Amino acid sequence: MPWESAQYTWISAATDGGIVLGVFVVGWILTRLLRRFLYTFTRRTESEFDDLVVERLTRIIPWLLAGLAAFIAIRIGPKTPELVATVDVGIRFALIVRITFILAKLASGMLEQRVLPLGGVGATTLTRKLLFWAVLVAGLVVALTQLGVEVTPVLAALGVGSLAVGLALQPTLTNVFAGFNLSLAQRLRVGDFVRLDGGQEGQIVDIGWRSTEIRALGDNIILVPNARLAELIVTNFSLPGAELAVTVEFGVAYESDLAHVERVLLEVARDVLATTPGAVKDFEPIVRYKGFAESSIPLLVILRANEYADRVAIIDAFVRKTKSRFEQEGIVIPYPQRVVRQVGVEAGA
């Protein structure tokens, strides 16, 4: 074999391998100790980004030490030039592959921690995986060049193969590209509360390869194919901001003093906004009369919530307090009624 010589045998190779393995174990132990030391500083900060950098980048230390040990060991003793060259290429290849994996994980983690611009409100599984594979493929291309592999023919062959695979997986790829478009457009983001044109509503949990996961208020999961979601009419209650108006509509009797009704409703609304969790406390409520109905004068009261999920508690508190206050003030919310007049009917007929 090209690496064998009269003096360098399997025993010598095993000895060198044991040394490299021992150095790797020592490096792993040192990494654990160094990580604990660095964590005492990074945990004092509010950001989790420095913890992520320390956790990912320290993983390369055992590999660097093992690579250095192999680099030195292969040059001590009787070694053939072919063996030295082969080991050097192997060291470079192994280090590039390992560093690539670490950088890919770091980039994906940065996206998850919302450090990169692509992260937005919340990074999706699709964007994290795409970024991971983009870094990984780039690193593997560099690693293959270290082995003397011509990358251009390989990429050309992959291009032809990808065309055939793309035709076979067209529905799946349609969902992938639709999900990628949704993630980049940032009109639907992880954490947003949305309502679909079919009436389903909930908070977006994730945008994956094939479908978007929405958690309904009942804690159920709604899965919508990405291509289908891109075609739907979607109301996003989290854009342009999480705050939203909360309207309550009802009517009061025609005999009511409208100025008195408005004053009472504003007092109740201010109390609700000041005491209900999730309400925008500094918002000035609004009362507006809408016209004349058959049995009442319709009106609406506008309050404001910090986010969509808070509107239920605000409406509940407003309805309870308004009913109690109306009973005290003698304000009537009439039942539906209609006055019918008969014309041309003789008296007593």
C-alpha positions in Angstrom: 0.0 0.0 0.0 1.3 3.6 -0.7 1.5 4.5 2.9 3.4 1.4 4.1 7.2 1.3 4.4 9.6 -1.0 6.1 9.5 1.1 9.3 5.9 2.4 9.1 3.4 -0.4 9.8 -0.1 -0.9 11.1 1.3 -0.6 14.6 2.8 2.8 13.9 -0.5 3.9 12.3 -2.5 2.7 15.3 -0.1 4.6 17.6 -0.5 7.8 15.6 -4.2 7.3 15.5 -4.3 6.8 19.3 -2.4 10.0 19.8 -4.8 11.9 17.6 -7.7 10.4 19.4 -6.2 11.3 22.8 -5.6 14.9 21.7 -9.2 15.0 20.5 -10.5 13.8 23.9 -8.3 16.3 25.7 -9.6 19.1 23.4 -13.2 18.0 24.2 -12.6 18.3 27.9 -10.9 21.7 27.5 -13.8 22.8 25.4 -16.2 21.9 28.2 -14.2 23.8 30.7 -13.7 26.8 28.5 -17.4 26.9 27.7 -18.4 27.0 31.3 -15.9 29.8 31.9 -17.2 31.9 29.0 -20.8 31.2 30.0 -20.2 33.1 33.3 -19.8 36.2 31.2 -22.3 35.7 28.4 -25.1 34.9 30.8 -24.9 38.3 32.3 -26.2 39.8 29.1 -29.8 39.8 28.1 -29.0 38.7 24.5 -28.8 35.0 23.8 -26.6 35.6 20.7 -23.3 35.5 22.6 -24.3 32.2 24.2 -25.0 30.8 20.8 -21.7 32.0 19.4 -19.8 30.5 22.3 -21.7 27.2 22.1 -21.2 26.8 18.4 -17.7 28.1 17.8 -16.1 26.2 20.7 -17.1 23.0 19.1 -14.2 23.4 16.6 -11.5 23.3 19.2 -11.2 19.5 19.6 -11.1 19.2 15.8 -8.4 21.8 15.4 -6.2 20.2 18.1 -6.7 16.8 16.5 -5.9 18.1 13.1 -2.7 19.8 14.5 -1.8 16.5 16.2 -2.2 14.6 13.0 -0.3 17.2 11.0 2.7 16.9 13.4 2.5 13.1 13.9 2.6 12.4 10.2 5.9 14.3 9.9 7.6 12.4 12.7 9.3 9.2 11.8 9.7 7.4 8.5 6.8 8.4 6.4 6.4 8.3 2.6 5.8 11.6 0.8 2.6 10.0 -0.6 1.3 9.3 2.9 2.1 12.8 4.1 0.3 14.3 1.2 -2.7 12.0 1.6 -3.0 12.8 5.3 -2.7 16.5 4.7 -5.5 16.4 2.2 -7.6 14.4 4.7 -7.0 16.8 7.5 -8.0 19.8 5.3 -11.1 18.0 4.1 -12.2 16.9 7.6 -11.7 20.4 9.1 -13.5 22.1 6.2 -16.5 19.7 6.5 -16.6 20.2 10.3 -16.3 23.9 10.2 -19.0 24.0 7.5 -21.4 22.1 9.7 -20.6 24.4 12.7 -21.1 27.6 10.6 -24.3 26.2 9.1 -25.7 25.5 12.6 -24.5 29.0 13.7 -26.2 30.8 10.8 -29.4 28.8 11.4 -29.3 29.6 15.1 -28.7 33.3 14.4 -31.8 33.3 12.2 -33.7 31.6 15.0 -32.5 34.2 17.5 -33.7 36.9 15.1 -30.2 38.3 14.6 -30.2 38.2 10.8 -32.6 40.4 8.9 -34.3 37.3 7.4 -35.4 36.4 10.9 -38.2 39.0 11.1 -40.6 38.5 14.0 -39.8 34.8 14.1 -37.7 32.6 11.8 -39.5 29.8 10.0 -38.4 26.2 9.7 -38.1 26.7 6.0 -35.8 29.7 6.1 -33.6 28.2 8.8 -33.2 25.0 6.8 -32.6 26.8 3.5 -29.9 28.9 5.1 -28.4 25.8 6.7 -28.2 23.9 3.5 -26.9 26.9 1.5 -23.9 27.2 3.9 -23.5 23.4 3.9 -23.4 23.0 0.2 -21.0 25.9 -0.2 -18.6 24.3 2.3 -18.9 20.9 0.8 -18.0 22.3 -2.6 -14.8 23.8 -1.1 -14.1 20.5 0.6 -14.5 18.6 -2.6 -12.0 20.8 -4.3 -9.4 19.8 -1.7 -9.9 16.2 -2.9 -9.2 17.2 -6.4 -12.8 16.7 -7.5 -13.9 18.9 -10.5 -16.9 20.6 -9.2 -18.3 21.9 -12.5 -19.1 18.5 -14.1 -20.7 17.5 -10.8 -22.9 20.6 -10.7 -23.9 20.0 -14.3 -24.9 16.5 -13.6 -26.9 17.6 -10.5 -28.6 20.2 -12.7 -29.9 17.6 -15.1 -30.9 15.3 -12.3 -32.6 18.2 -10.5 -34.8 18.8 -13.6 -36.0 15.2 -13.5 -36.6 15.3 -9.8 -38.4 18.6 -10.1 -40.8 17.3 -12.6 -41.6 14.3 -10.4 -42.0 16.4 -7.2 -43.7 19.4 -8.8 -46.5 19.7 -6.1 -44.0 19.5 -3.3 -41.7 22.0 -4.9 -44.7 24.3 -5.5 -45.3 24.3 -1.7 -41.6 24.8 -1.0 -41.3 27.9 -3.2 -44.6 29.2 -2.0 -43.4 28.9 1.6 -40.1 30.5 0.8 -42.0 33.4 -0.8 -44.2 33.8 2.2 -41.2 33.8 4.5 -39.3 36.4 2.5 -42.3 38.7 1.9 -42.8 39.0 5.7 -46.6 39.6 5.3 -47.2 36.4 7.2 -44.8 35.8 10.0 -44.3 33.4 12.9 -46.3 34.7 15.8 -48.8 36.7 13.7 -52.5 36.1 14.4 -54.5 35.6 11.2 -57.9 34.8 9.9 -58.4 32.8 6.6 -61.2 33.5 4.2 -62.7 30.2 5.3 -63.2 31.6 8.8 -60.3 29.7 10.4 -58.2 31.8 12.7 -55.2 31.4 14.9 -51.5 32.2 15.5 -48.9 31.2 12.9 -46.6 28.7 14.6 -44.3 27.8 11.7 -44.0 27.9 7.9 -42.5 24.5 6.9 -41.4 22.9 3.7 -44.9 21.8 2.7 -47.5 23.6 4.9 -48.0 26.4 7.4 -49.0 25.5 10.9 -51.6 27.7 12.6 -52.6 27.2 16.3 -56.3 28.0 16.8 -57.6 29.6 20.0 -58.9 26.2 21.0 -55.3 25.0 21.0 -55.9 22.9 17.8 -53.5 22.8 14.9 -54.6 23.9 11.4 -52.3 22.8 8.6 -52.6 24.8 5.3 -50.5 23.9 2.2 -48.2 26.8 1.4 -49.4 27.1 -2.2 -53.0 27.2 -1.0 -52.2 29.8 1.6 -50.5 32.0 -1.0 -53.8 32.1 -2.9 -56.2 32.7 0.1 -57.5 36.1 1.3 -55.8 36.3 4.7 -56.5 39.0 7.4 -53.4 39.6 9.5 -54.3 41.1 12.8 -50.6 41.6 13.7 -49.9 44.0 10.8 -49.0 46.8 10.7 -49.0 46.5 14.5 -50.2 44.1 17.1 -52.6 46.6 18.6 -56.1 46.6 17.2 -59.5 48.2 17.7 -62.2 46.2 19.5 -65.8 47.2 18.6 -69.0 46.3 20.4 -72.3 47.0 18.6 -75.8 47.1 20.1 -78.8 49.5 20.3 -80.7 51.6 22.9 -84.3 52.5 23.1 -85.7 55.5 21.2 -86.8 57.0 24.6 -83.1 57.1 25.8 -81.3 60.4 26.4 -78.4 59.9 23.9 -76.1 62.3 25.7 -76.6 60.4 28.9 -76.1 57.1 27.2 -72.8 58.3 25.7 -71.5 59.6 29.0 -72.3 56.3 30.7 -70.7 54.2 28.0 -67.5 56.3 28.0 -67.2 55.9 31.8 -67.7 52.1 31.5 -65.2 51.9 28.6 -62.5 53.8 30.4 -62.9 51.6 33.5 -62.6 48.5 31.3 -59.5 49.7 29.6 -57.9 50.7 32.9 -58.6 47.4 34.7 -58.6 44.6 32.0 -55.4 42.8 31.2 -54.4 43.2 27.6 -56.2 46.5 27.1 -54.5 49.7 25.8 -54.9 51.7 29.0 -54.2 55.2 27.5 -56.6 54.8 24.6 -59.6 57.2 24.7 -62.8 55.1 23.9 -65.2 56.2 21.2 -69.0 56.1 21.0 -70.7 56.6 17.7 -74.4 56.3 16.8 -75.0 54.6 13.5 -78.5 55.7 12.5 -82.1 54.6 13.1 -83.2 51.0 13.2 -86.7 49.4 13.5 -86.6 48.9 17.2 -83.6 50.8 18.5 -80.9 53.4 17.8 -77.8 51.4 16.9 -74.4 52.4 18.2 -70.9 51.1 18.5 -68.3 51.5 21.1 -64.6 51.3 20.1 -62.0 50.1 22.6 -58.4 48.9 21.9 -56.5 45.7 22.7 -52.7 45.0 22.7 -53.3 42.0 20.5 -56.0 39.9 19.0 -56.2 37.3 21.7 -57.0 40.1 24.3 -60.2 41.2 22.7 -62.3 38.4 24.2 -61.5 39.4 27.8 -62.1 43.1 26.9 -65.5 42.5 25.3 -66.5 40.2 28.2 -65.7 42.9 30.8 -67.4 45.6 28.8 -70.6 43.7 28.3 -70.8 42.7 32.0 -70.2 46.3 33.3 -72.4 47.9 30.7 -75.4 45.7 31.6 -74.9 46.4 35.3 -74.6 50.1 34.7 -77.5 50.4 32.4 -79.7 48.7 35.0 -78.6 51.3 37.5 -79.2 54.2 35.1 -82.5 53.0 33.7 -81.1 52.7 30.1 -83.0 50.1 28.1 -81.6 47.8 25.3 -84.9 47.0 23.6 -85.9 43.6 22.2 -86.6 43.6 18.5 -90.1 44.9 17.8 -92.1 46.2 14.9 -95.1 48.5 14.9 -97.8 47.4 12.3 -100.5 49.9 11.2 -103.5 48.7 9.3 -104.9 51.2 6.8 -108.4 51.1 5.5 -109.8 48.7 8.1 -113.2 49.9 9.5 -113.6 50.2 13.2 -115.2 47.2 14.7 -114.6 45.1 11.6 
